[in-house]
Amino acid sequence: MTVSQASDHQLDRVPARGVEWEFEKITFDRDFSRSVVAKLLVERAEHGGWELDRVRITPDGVRRVVLRRKIIRMRPTYAPPTVGPPA
């Protein structure tokens, strides 16, 4: 029973104008039950701000999950005065 994670900070899809997303790929072995996977994903959503983007269940039972969250860019609210040459 292993859970492998690969943080993927690339924008895989074309985002809406002005919106940037961070993606995380998680793989669950077939040994994890559906309820356990759901609890783990709810935990990540509540504490990490992630939302479910995609779930793929392969024929061998492995679940490949892609989570996403918005990247919030901070804009400066205060610009210090520019210092020019002495007059």
C-alpha positions as CSV (number, residue, x, y, z in Angstrom):
1,M,0.0,0.0,0.0
2,T,1.7,3.1,-1.2
3,V,0.7,6.6,-2.2
4,S,2.9,8.3,-4.6
5,Q,2.8,12.1,-5.1
6,A,4.3,14.2,-7.8
7,S,3.9,17.9,-7.5
8,D,3.4,19.4,-10.9
9,H,3.7,23.2,-10.9
10,Q,3.1,23.6,-14.7
11,L,0.0,24.8,-16.3
12,D,-1.2,21.7,-18.2
13,R,-4.3,23.2,-19.8
14,V,-5.1,26.6,-21.2
15,P,-6.5,28.6,-18.2
16,A,-9.2,31.2,-18.3
17,R,-8.0,34.7,-18.8
18,G,-6.3,35.9,-15.6
19,V,-6.6,32.6,-13.8
20,E,-3.5,30.5,-13.0
21,W,-3.8,26.9,-11.6
22,E,-1.3,24.7,-9.8
23,F,-1.8,21.0,-10.4
24,E,-0.8,18.0,-8.2
25,K,-0.9,14.4,-9.4
26,I,-1.5,11.7,-6.8
27,T,-1.6,7.9,-7.5
28,F,-3.4,5.5,-5.2
29,D,-2.7,1.7,-5.4
30,R,-5.6,-0.7,-5.8
31,D,-5.2,-1.7,-2.1
32,F,-6.9,1.6,-1.0
33,S,-10.7,1.3,-0.7
34,R,-12.9,3.9,-2.3
35,S,-13.9,5.4,1.1
36,V,-10.2,5.7,2.2
37,V,-9.3,7.5,-1.0
38,A,-12.3,9.8,-0.6
39,K,-11.3,10.7,3.0
40,L,-7.7,11.4,1.9
41,L,-8.9,13.7,-0.9
42,V,-11.4,15.5,1.4
43,E,-8.5,16.1,3.9
44,R,-6.3,17.6,1.1
45,A,-9.2,19.8,-0.1
46,E,-10.1,21.1,3.3
47,H,-6.6,21.9,4.5
48,G,-4.7,22.6,1.3
49,G,-7.3,24.4,-0.8
50,W,-7.3,21.8,-3.5
51,E,-10.2,20.8,-5.7
52,L,-10.7,17.7,-7.8
53,D,-9.8,18.1,-11.5
54,R,-9.7,14.6,-12.8
55,V,-9.8,10.9,-11.6
56,R,-8.8,8.0,-13.8
57,I,-9.1,4.4,-12.7
58,T,-6.9,2.1,-14.8
59,P,-7.8,-1.5,-15.7
60,D,-5.5,-2.8,-12.9
61,G,-7.3,-0.7,-10.3
62,V,-4.8,2.1,-9.8
63,R,-6.4,5.5,-9.2
64,R,-4.7,8.5,-10.8
65,V,-6.0,11.7,-9.4
66,V,-5.3,15.3,-10.5
67,L,-6.0,18.1,-8.0
68,R,-5.9,21.8,-8.8
69,R,-5.9,25.1,-6.9
70,K,-5.7,28.7,-7.9
71,I,-2.5,30.5,-7.8
72,I,-3.1,33.8,-6.1
73,R,-0.6,36.5,-7.1
74,M,-0.1,39.3,-4.6
75,R,0.0,42.8,-6.2
76,P,1.8,45.5,-4.3
77,T,-0.5,47.9,-2.7
78,Y,2.1,50.5,-1.7
79,A,4.8,51.8,-4.0
80,P,7.5,53.7,-2.2
81,P,8.2,57.2,-3.6
82,T,11.0,57.2,-6.1
83,V,14.1,59.0,-5.1
84,G,15.4,61.3,-7.7
85,P,18.7,63.2,-7.9
86,P,19.1,66.0,-5.3
87,A,17.9,69.4,-6.5
